[in-house]
């Protein structure tokens, strides 16, 4: 066993050991630790091994500007800004933190972040500057990519022709683009957001649509082609279609909804026009045969439940051919329109008059309490159609033949009732002849 002096466990390492440990630690950093003079060239008095990874130069290349000064490594366009930032911080006695570009030994430009401070003598004079420089090129590129993406999104958001929105589950707008503000009649997105604080009752014509919207969001996380009627700022109403999704937080709870809005009022009007054309007569606007059959079926089902009767009157104009032959088809069309108007005046609430052919009409009388009621309706029709009609300045006399059928006495389905009423009308016409 050695008789030499043994250093007790826990004693501080010798100075040489400390320097070796510090040098080893600094060599492991992917950054450059330095100490420099506060002079024109940032003359380096100490540079760590990380200098090689950051700048591409060896530490000895920068020490005392032996090959190049750090001022020259700094990108020419950033030198004045960096020096001003560091000098201002040192003059104020605070630490500095500045990002700038450098030009490596291989000519590649990189972004770095430099943090540090001044070392001061007792009289306050700056003795040196020491700091820490690390490469932030990847971070900077990510930030720039994020800014570019945000700028592109903002451009899309601001210039989109469709309305774009974000709303809270409680029914308030968080964000709206100019297109949505214009769509709803507001001067700006801010005025829309300020005005619409209760989407359910202020926006939707049917408040239940908001509940349905939220229900679909809860169930599926999105809505597709969600159509609703909404109020504009001036109180008028339009149809919209929404496509939206729910945005959830880390806990799975819905934070807000975001999506797009499109005005589909014109399409809805076209759909209504097409539906009307498919179920109504083009000349008179009355229901046609297809809509009549549907209403007779409904009337039969209701009468079956309520134990009432359904009446069907089959009406045929007697003098349409004569008017067409003597005054022309335009006059004949005018006669048909006048008769249609008179037949409308014969209706009770819930009755239907339909045109099913050139000179043929059908009057549907649902929920008749007694069979005798159909005779009263027949008299009203005969009176209405027997009065003179003014056609192109001429008095034209008209008449019609009317046949009736009754559910359930004459039949239990649409075709049978129409057939029986048609046969009764034909028999009346023949008898009058």
BELPE-V103865 format. One record per residue. OMEGA is omega in degrees with one decimal (none if undefined). Layout:
# BELPE-V103865
omega:OMEGA
omega:OMEGA
This chain:
# BELPE-V103865
omega:-176.7
omega:177.1
omega:-177.1
omega:-178.4
omega:-180.0
omega:179.1
omega:-178.7
omega:176.9
omega:179.8
omega:175.9
omega:179.8
omega:177.3
omega:175.6
omega:-176.0
omega:179.4
omega:177.3
omega:178.5
omega:-178.5
omega:178.8
omega:178.8
omega:179.1
omega:-179.6
omega:179.3
omega:179.6
omega:-179.5
omega:-179.0
omega:-179.1
omega:-177.5
omega:172.4
omega:-178.5
omega:-176.4
omega:173.1
omega:-175.1
omega:167.7
omega:-177.5
omega:176.7
omega:176.8
omega:-177.8
omega:-174.0
omega:-172.2
omega:-173.7
omega:-174.9
omega:-175.8
omega:173.9
omega:175.1
omega:176.8
omega:-179.9
omega:-177.8
omega:179.2
omega:176.3
omega:-176.7
omega:-179.2
omega:-176.5
omega:-170.5
omega:-174.6
omega:177.1
omega:173.9
omega:177.8
omega:-178.5
omega:176.4
omega:-176.8
omega:-178.1
omega:178.4
omega:175.0
omega:-175.8
omega:177.6
omega:-178.1
omega:177.3
omega:178.9
omega:175.0
omega:179.0
omega:176.8
omega:177.7
omega:-177.5
omega:-176.5
omega:-177.1
omega:-176.4
omega:-171.4
omega:-176.4
omega:-179.4
omega:-178.7
omega:-178.2
omega:-179.7
omega:-179.3
omega:-178.3
omega:-179.1
omega:179.3
omega:-179.6
omega:-178.7
omega:179.4
omega:-179.9
omega:179.3
omega:179.2
omega:179.7
omega:178.9
omega:177.4
omega:-172.3
omega:177.3
omega:-178.5
omega:-179.6
omega:171.0
omega:175.6
omega:-177.2
omega:179.8
omega:179.5
omega:176.5
omega:-178.9
omega:178.5
omega:179.0
omega:173.9
omega:177.0
omega:173.2
omega:-179.8
omega:177.6
omega:-179.7
omega:-179.1
omega:-179.5
omega:171.7
omega:-169.3
omega:172.5
omega:179.1
omega:179.2
omega:178.2
omega:-179.8
omega:-179.5
omega:177.8
omega:-178.0
omega:175.1
omega:176.8
omega:-176.4
omega:-171.3
omega:-178.1
omega:177.9
omega:-178.8
omega:179.2
omega:-176.1
omega:-179.3
omega:178.2
omega:-179.3
omega:179.4
omega:178.0
omega:179.0
omega:179.5
omega:177.7
omega:178.8
omega:178.0
omega:178.3
omega:179.7
omega:178.5
omega:179.2
omega:178.8
omega:178.7
omega:179.6
omega:178.7
omega:177.6
omega:-178.4
omega:-176.1
omega:-171.1
omega:-179.5
omega:177.8
omega:175.2
omega:174.4
omega:177.8
omega:-174.6
omega:164.2
omega:179.8
omega:176.4
omega:174.5
omega:179.7
omega:175.1
omega:175.3
omega:176.9
omega:171.6
omega:-178.8
omega:176.5
omega:178.9
omega:-178.1
omega:-179.2
omega:178.9
omega:177.7
omega:178.8
omega:-178.1
omega:-177.9
omega:174.0
omega:179.9
omega:-177.4
omega:-175.3
omega:174.6
omega:-179.1
omega:-179.7
omega:176.2
omega:-178.3
omega:-179.9
omega:-174.4
omega:-174.5
omega:-180.0
omega:-179.1
omega:-174.0
omega:-176.1
omega:-174.6
omega:-178.6
omega:-173.4
omega:-174.0
omega:174.9
omega:173.4
omega:-177.0
omega:-179.1
omega:179.5
omega:177.2
omega:178.4
omega:178.3
omega:176.5
omega:-178.2
omega:177.9
omega:177.6
omega:177.5
omega:179.9
omega:-175.4
omega:-171.4
omega:-178.5
omega:179.0
omega:169.8
omega:-178.5
omega:179.0
omega:-179.7
omega:-172.2
omega:-179.3
omega:169.2
omega:-178.3
omega:176.4
omega:169.4
omega:-177.9
omega:-177.6
omega:178.2
omega:177.0
omega:-172.7
omega:173.8
omega:172.8
omega:175.7
omega:171.9
omega:-177.8
omega:167.9
omega:-173.1
omega:176.9
omega:177.2
omega:176.2
omega:-175.0
omega:176.1
omega:-179.1
omega:-179.4
omega:179.0
omega:-179.9
omega:179.1
omega:178.0
omega:178.0
omega:174.6
omega:174.6
omega:-178.5
omega:-176.4
omega:179.8
omega:178.9
omega:176.1
omega:-179.0
omega:-177.3
omega:-178.3
omega:178.9
omega:178.9
omega:177.9
omega:179.0
omega:178.2
omega:178.9
omega:178.3
omega:-179.1
omega:178.6
omega:179.0
omega:179.9
omega:-179.1
omega:-174.3
omega:-177.6
omega:178.0
omega:-176.0
omega:-176.2
omega:-173.0
omega:-175.1
omega:178.9
omega:172.1
omega:177.6
omega:-175.6
omega:-175.9
omega:179.0
omega:177.8
omega:-179.4
omega:179.0
omega:-178.5
omega:176.1
omega:178.1
omega:177.7
omega:-178.8
omega:179.0
omega:179.6
omega:179.4
omega:-179.6
omega:178.0
omega:179.1
omega:-171.8
omega:-178.7
omega:177.5
omega:-177.5
omega:173.8
omega:178.8
omega:177.1
omega:175.7
omega:177.5
omega:-170.9
omega:179.4
omega:177.1
omega:-174.5
omega:-168.8
omega:-178.6
omega:-179.1
omega:179.3
omega:179.0
omega:178.4
omega:-176.2
omega:-174.6
omega:-176.1
omega:179.4
omega:-176.5
omega:177.3
omega:176.1
omega:177.5
omega:177.6
omega:178.9
omega:177.7
omega:179.9
omega:179.6
omega:179.6
omega:178.6
omega:178.6
omega:179.4
omega:-179.5
omega:179.1
omega:177.0
omega:-178.1
omega:178.4
omega:-171.3
omega:164.8
omega:173.4
omega:-179.7
omega:177.0
omega:177.8
omega:169.2
omega:-176.3
omega:171.8
omega:-175.0
omega:178.4
omega:-176.6
omega:-179.5
omega:-175.8
omega:177.4
omega:174.7
omega:176.1
omega:179.5
omega:-177.7
omega:-179.8
omega:171.8
omega:174.8
omega:-178.1
omega:-179.8
omega:176.6
omega:-178.1
omega:-177.8
omega:-178.4
omega:177.6
omega:177.1
omega:179.1
omega:-180.0
omega:178.7
omega:179.1
omega:180.0
omega:-178.7
omega:178.3
omega:-176.8
omega:-175.0
omega:-177.3
omega:-179.6
omega:179.4
omega:177.1
omega:175.1
omega:-179.3
omega:178.6
omega:176.3
omega:-178.8
omega:174.0
omega:-179.8
omega:177.5
omega:-178.6
omega:172.9
omega:178.8
omega:174.1
omega:-174.8
omega:173.8
omega:-175.5
omega:169.7
omega:-173.0
omega:172.1
omega:5.9
omega:-172.4
omega:-173.7
omega:-179.9
omega:-177.2
omega:179.6
omega:-174.0
omega:-174.2
omega:-179.0
omega:-179.9
omega:178.5
omega:-179.6
omega:-179.6
omega:178.3
omega:178.4
omega:179.6
omega:179.2
omega:177.8
omega:-178.5
omega:178.6
omega:178.4
omega:180.0
omega:179.9
omega:-179.6
omega:179.7
omega:178.3
omega:none
